[in-house]
Amino acid sequence: MSTETMQALIQTAYGEPSQVLKVQTVPLPAFDESSDKLLLRVKAVSVNPLDLVIVRGGLKIMWTDPMPAPMGYDVSGVVVKAGKGTGFEEGDEVYGFLSINARGSIAEYCTVHARCVALKPTSLSHEEAACIPMVGTTAMQALQRHKGAKDTAFIPGGLGGVGSMALQLAKPYAGYKRTITTASTSKVDMLKKHIQDVDEVIDYKKVDPANVIPARSCDFVLEQFGKPSQYVRYMRRAESGGKGERPSIISIGAPPNGKDAEKGWETNVGLPMRFVLNTMDLQTKLFIPSCVHYESFATLPSADDLKILADLADQGKLKPVVDKVFTLDQALEAFALVDTKPAGKVVIRVSE
């Protein structure tokens, strides 16, 4: 590399993205060739709702970032340098997402632990590949947590990032026979176009899902909105008393307990916060009967999961829904679009 600087999206303070995010010239990231990391030339990134939460200070109660701070988690790019023993080589096209406490992918170059990436799906562009890592891994890890029957999966928000991935993974990866989802009126036809094997799409603007989905008819619900107890009515009665046969409500919207938070966030939250998280988790479980398996978790980067997702994409079984692609100079426009809950992922193309 002939330059010592690069362009990157930088957070200058906590607040609204339009006021605290700026594309700036910054030094190239330091790289230790004896480490387990990769230095990537970033081709594309996608913006997640988590990025907005962090910019606005939604996780300050867990930790605070020294400012200025880099931005971004999802990434698709090319290996420029590889640490010893990583298994990657210069020129490899990879995709993945950075650990939650090590963001910085919205830049011309970034470093990432090798355990957080895998070879990019060959059938997808970098823009498409960048849409998958965080939401795809989250969907996969949610599906992995259910051990019971797999007749019907209810996955609300079918055009959301995680929802669209979970809907596509439910049958070929997890083995469900039937899938149900929800979408607003303007997104119903688009959802059916992009995810054709979904069995039932409910327009929640016109119909209450509780009036459409029979009680006790679902084996699995992906809860994304922080209200797990509202899905109890849908859960099928377990056919046996074994815990492994219970239906599951798996949440990414409600806070995880202290142990799961520390695992997913890869940080020590401290005894006071661990107590708060455990208390919140116990309060949630008070409204969920013991015949239903309930769990909330924080996603952990996994090269193994990313390899499976890449294989499914190359088999034509997994395809990201892209709403719009921006350039790095248009990063603030990209964040503004994410705030509107678009029909698909929002991508920033960093380089050709």
Phi, psi and omega in degrees: 000132185267357182240156178251002180231168180206169173266137181210152174274124187239138173266124184264340180192175173277138180159198179289137183307320183295340183257335188243357178255135180215140171277120186230162171272124184225164177294151172300147179296141176295147181220128178255113184290351176266001184274179177262028184250168174238146169257121184250143164272110188286129175262315181205154175224160170241153182260131180252154173307329177302324179301319179293318179301315182292316180302321182277000176086019183294341180247015179299334180293336179272313178199160176241141179267135173294134181260147359289154184230144177287165183235152168106144179239301181295146180204146167225129185193196185238136180290124175264316176221144180234131176294158181297136175079009180281338183086000179251160180229159175306132180098346178296136173268121186230164174214156181170195175216147184284154175302151187298333179260019181218045184291169179144027183276342182276075185197166180291331175223151173208160173253149181208143175296139181300331180290352183260003184225165173213170176299137182295144172303128184290337183277351184248148171289168176298324179297319179289316182299324182294343181281342192269319198308299185291311184289323179293316178295321177299312179299316180296316181291332174292314179296326179296337186278353177263130183243000184267205181298157185225055177275306186229130175245128175256116183235090180296163177065055189291347175252005172287168182302303181289319182301316181294325177291314182297321178299319181284334181273339190303319182271301185290329181265309187268341175088020177286149180273331187217143178231143178232141177216177177231156175200158175284164186308316184289346185251355185299308182296322180295320179298313180297328179290316185276328182235085193282338184267011174290138187275328182213126176245119182257124176280100186288348175285336182253331187225136173284121180307330180295339178268355183247316182275120180300146176298145176059042183241357185245145177263335185214137172230131171266111185264121186240000192239011174079019180226067186300323187295337182290349181262357184301322184299335182277346192281131181293146174290136178294139182279342177223169183278353182293139182298330181291345182264001184287147170292162187231137164250111181251123189250137167243002181261328178270150181297139174285166175290172186302317182296314181290327177296314181296325179293310183288322182274351178052046179207157176273116183277349180089155184298316180299314180291324177299320178297317180298314181296318178296322179293316179297319179296317179295321178297320177298317183291341177299333183259010179237118184296156184293343178283356178245130175280121177240139179204138171241146185211164173248133186292137178247128178305139184213116177298323180297316178295320180296325177296318178295316179298319179296318179297317180296322177296317181289340175273359180080015183260354182217122183220120179292150175261113183259126178275308182200149179246131179244167170267170179299322179295342180258021185303322181294325176294322178298315179295322179296322179292319178302325181295343181268003183057066184290171179272073182127183184275151177253128188242145171246117175275118185269320179209160180281000000 
